[in-house]
Amino acid sequence: MTREPEADDGFGHDHCLLCGQRNPLSLRLRFEATEPAAVRARFRPGRRLQGYRGVLHGGVISALLDAAMTHCLFHRGVRAVTGDLYVRFLAPVSCEDELELVAGLVAESPPVYRLEARLIREGKTMARARARFMESGRTRCRQPKRS
């Protein structure tokens, strides 16, 4: 299994709003590889991310799903940007719930990668996304160090 990329791993992602360890506003999400082409993270969002009272903001949900797919590629040593993103909201998500993000690679034909992600609460999918990513500058990142 690989571990999360660090600031010096060449990903240039250490100030990310969702996972950056050097951004004081970051959620500091930690993604772990669950198989060769998938990742997951667990977290509790909190009310600072609400849209309607007590409900996680839809834009935040979209960003979380996008981040999960991005990290799926990071764990494969690929730096890429989102080309398109389709999100399907299935049920309201409470800001107080323990949530899980999962993402996996569906297909790859470098420089294009297709991925899917889900936001899960207690085993139920609350939102899902699919996206295409394009390698950034057609350069590959160094593989994250092995644990």
PAKOL-44266 format. One line per field, with one value per residue (C-alpha): residue in one letter; x, y, z. Coordinates in pm, 1 decimal. Layout:
<pts>
res: [A,...]
east: [X,...]
north: [Y,...]
up: [Z,...]
</pts>
This chain:
<pts>
res: [M,T,R,E,P,E,A,D,D,G,F,G,H,D,H,C,L,L,C,G,Q,R,N,P,L,S,L,R,L,R,F,E,A,T,E,P,A,A,V,R,A,R,F,R,P,G,R,R,L,Q,G,Y,R,G,V,L,H,G,G,V,I,S,A,L,L,D,A,A,M,T,H,C,L,F,H,R,G,V,R,A,V,T,G,D,L,Y,V,R,F,L,A,P,V,S,C,E,D,E,L,E,L,V,A,G,L,V,A,E,S,P,P,V,Y,R,L,E,A,R,L,I,R,E,G,K,T,M,A,R,A,R,A,R,F,M,E,S,G,R,T,R,C,R,Q,P,K,R,S]
east: [0.0,113.0,90.4,-37.6,188.0,373.4,458.2,804.0,681.1,646.9,268.1,252.0,-65.1,37.0,-183.6,-502.5,-820.8,-928.5,-612.2,-326.3,-117.1,20.4,-313.5,-457.2,-811.5,-767.5,-986.3,-661.5,-821.2,-600.0,-654.4,-529.0,-499.1,-752.2,-639.3,-409.7,-658.6,-873.2,-853.6,-1066.6,-1081.5,-1303.4,-1400.0,-1671.2,-1731.0,-1875.9,-2116.6,-1863.9,-1927.2,-2306.4,-2528.4,-2877.3,-2892.9,-2712.8,-2676.1,-2338.7,-2308.7,-2344.9,-2037.6,-1836.1,-1968.1,-1859.0,-1514.1,-1479.0,-1563.8,-1321.2,-1046.5,-1098.3,-1055.1,-749.2,-591.6,-667.2,-443.4,-181.6,-150.3,-71.5,194.1,-16.7,-65.8,-380.3,-645.6,-1020.2,-1148.0,-1512.2,-1705.1,-2057.5,-2209.0,-2532.5,-2675.0,-2882.7,-2974.6,-2903.3,-2582.6,-2569.6,-2267.5,-2244.1,-2227.4,-1915.3,-1858.8,-1642.0,-1509.9,-1410.5,-1276.8,-1151.0,-1000.1,-1244.1,-1028.9,-703.2,-572.2,-296.9,-315.6,-687.4,-815.6,-1176.7,-1266.9,-1567.4,-1620.6,-1883.8,-1966.2,-2097.5,-2277.7,-2332.6,-2294.1,-2538.1,-2417.8,-2526.3,-2362.6,-2159.0,-1945.9,-1769.1,-1501.5,-1232.6,-888.6,-603.7,-242.7,-108.4,159.9,183.2,444.5,419.4,485.5,718.4,543.7,450.3,689.6,583.3,490.5]
north: [0.0,353.9,642.2,991.1,1220.4,1476.3,1835.5,1740.9,1454.8,1681.7,1705.3,2076.7,2010.6,2100.0,2413.9,2244.4,2352.0,1991.2,1795.7,2045.5,2006.2,2360.1,2540.0,2656.2,2638.8,2286.9,1992.8,1792.0,1489.4,1180.9,935.4,580.0,329.7,47.5,-143.3,-63.6,176.9,303.8,528.3,623.7,882.1,917.7,1247.9,1450.9,1780.3,2002.9,2295.1,2536.9,2359.9,2378.5,2525.5,2496.6,2459.2,2140.1,2019.4,1987.5,2239.2,2084.9,2265.0,2117.1,1770.5,1821.7,1935.5,1636.4,1390.3,1565.3,1551.6,1179.7,1112.7,1338.2,1142.2,816.2,940.5,1075.5,727.5,602.2,872.1,1078.9,1454.6,1554.4,1823.1,1776.1,1789.3,1734.7,1641.8,1506.2,1490.0,1319.8,1417.9,1131.5,1249.0,1541.4,1498.5,1609.5,1813.7,1612.1,1263.5,1051.3,1022.8,817.2,916.3,642.1,677.5,442.5,441.1,320.5,349.6,501.4,600.8,849.8,1139.9,1088.4,904.6,822.2,788.9,749.7,852.8,817.1,996.4,738.1,760.3,439.2,226.3,434.9,634.6,997.5,1142.4,1004.3,1148.8,1053.4,1257.7,1268.3,1395.5,1507.2,1463.9,1802.5,1907.0,1541.7,1491.7,1215.2,1272.9,1065.8,768.0,827.7,656.1,313.4,270.2]
up: [0.0,-66.0,172.8,120.2,-86.0,122.3,36.7,-91.4,-311.9,-614.9,-620.6,-532.3,-338.8,16.4,32.9,-91.6,85.5,133.6,203.2,231.8,542.2,507.9,469.0,803.4,657.5,516.6,618.2,618.7,458.2,454.9,172.6,189.9,-90.1,-58.6,-368.2,-659.6,-820.7,-530.5,-223.6,74.6,352.8,659.1,818.5,991.8,806.9,1082.5,1054.2,904.3,571.8,575.7,307.8,447.9,826.5,924.2,564.2,393.4,106.8,-240.3,-369.9,-84.6,-169.5,-530.6,-419.4,-184.7,-461.0,-696.4,-431.7,-378.2,-749.9,-763.1,-478.4,-652.4,-932.5,-688.9,-541.8,-892.1,-937.3,-1177.4,-1145.2,-1334.2,-1353.9,-1376.5,-1734.1,-1653.9,-1342.9,-1312.7,-963.5,-864.6,-524.1,-385.4,-33.7,200.8,399.8,762.8,864.4,1186.4,1033.6,1003.8,628.0,398.1,56.9,-185.1,-537.0,-802.4,-1146.5,-1413.5,-1726.4,-1839.3,-2174.9,-2088.3,-2087.5,-2002.9,-1695.3,-1601.9,-1234.6,-1008.1,-645.6,-376.9,-51.9,194.1,529.4,725.7,413.6,206.3,-95.1,-44.0,-357.2,-643.7,-919.2,-1234.7,-1402.3,-1665.4,-1573.3,-1796.5,-1695.7,-1596.9,-1844.9,-1952.7,-1681.6,-1428.3,-1060.4,-855.1,-699.6,-335.1,-96.5,22.6,390.7]
</pts>
